[in-house]
Amino acid sequence: MIFESANMDFTGVVVFLFSLMLGPPIILFIIGLAMFRKYRKAAKILFILGGVYLLIGLGICGSLLAS
């Protein structure tokens, strides 16, 4: 079977989980910064969404990476 190999490399999975938990909050933060001057309320909502996504992503993906 595939899983019987002794030299399995999971760096791709780790990179995917890191990008999944850090990518969208960074993108939301950049979009919020770009919109901050003209649309303050929308930018604040994007900052809050990015923070919540980061908190949940670090909790779920962080627990997967820790085990």
N, C-alpha and C positions, 0 to 999 in steps of 0.2 A: 504494500500500500504506500501511498504518498506520505502518510504521517509517520512511517517507521524510520524515515531518514534521520540520522543523528545531527546533521549540519543544516538545520533549518534556519533561515534568516528572516526575521520579522521587522526589519527596519522600515519596509514599505508600509506596514500596518501602523507603526508608531508615527511615521511622518504623516500619514493620512489622518490619524486621530488628532495630532497636534494642529494640522491645518483645519480640521473640522471644528476644533474648539477655539482657535484663535483667529481664523480667517474672517468669518462674518462680523465679529465685533470690530475688527480693525477697519473693514470696509465701511461699516455703519458709522464709525467715528470719523473717517475721512469725508464721507458724504455729509455728515452733520457739520463738520468744519467748513465745508464749501458752501453750505446753505445758511450758515449762522448769521451773516450780515443782513441778508434779505428776508429770510423766513426764520425768525428766532424760535417761534413756538414749534415748528416742524423739526428744527435742528435739536431742540431739547428733547423732543420725543425720540428722535433717532439716538441721541446719547443714552437715554434711559433704556431703550431697546437693546442697544449694544452692551450696556452694563448687565442687564438681566441675562442676555444670551451668554455673556462671558461667565457669569456666576453659575448658570446651569451647565454650560459646557465644561467648565473646570470641575464641577461636581461629578457629572456623569462620565465624561471622558477621562478625567483624572482618576476616578475609581477604577476604570477599566485598565488604565496604564499601571496603576499601583499593584494590581493583582497579577 
